[in-house]
Amino acid sequence: MVVNILGVPYSIREVPCITKEAIRLGQVDHTRQEILLDAGLAEQRKQVVLWHEIFHCIFYALGYDDEEQTVQSLASSINQILKDNPKLITFS
């Protein structure tokens, strides 16, 4: 799957292990334009982690510092808003 983030295509891949050096549920590589997600995550958790990584991409593209707490807060919030308001995406 590919997601376009502010004009930059990022491939999304699920992998069995992000890294053995630290516990990570997801990771973005801006050079490779790739988002990695832990394949073992439950679907709901995977959605939050994907939003988390997407926010890292947005902040990177806009030149902002991407503090983990801010990124995680936005990811959890937007995921919950979309879950609670499924018609929001198809607003017409």
C-alpha positions, -999 to 999 in steps of 0.1 A, spaced: 0 0 0 11 36 -7 0 67 10 7 102 -4 17 127 23 19 162 10 29 150 -24 54 124 -13 45 87 -18 54 65 12 51 28 9 35 10 40 49 -24 49 41 -47 77 72 -65 91 76 -91 118 102 -69 137 109 -32 133 142 -34 152 159 -56 178 176 -26 194 144 -10 209 107 -17 212 91 0 183 56 -5 169 63 15 138 90 35 121 93 59 92 123 62 68 122 95 50 150 86 27 134 54 15 99 70 17 88 40 37 66 34 68 71 1 86 45 -13 110 48 -43 134 27 -70 117 18 -85 151 -3 -55 162 -40 -57 166 -59 -38 139 -70 -9 161 -35 -4 175 -20 -7 140 -43 22 129 -30 44 157 6 36 149 1 43 112 -14 78 121 16 83 144 40 76 116 20 97 91 22 127 115 60 122 116 60 125 78 38 156 79 60 173 105 91 164 85 77 177 52 67 210 69 100 214 87 86 212 122 102 194 152 82 163 158 82 157 195 69 122 203 43 133 228 27 157 202 28 131 175 13 104 197 -14 128 210 -24 138 174 -24 102 162 -46 89 190 -69 118 187 -74 117 149 -79 79 150 -106 82 176 -123 110 158 -125 90 126 -136 59 144 -164 78 162 -174 97 131 -171 74 101 -192 96 79 -168 125 84 -145 112 56 -174 111 32 -188 145 41 -208 160 13 
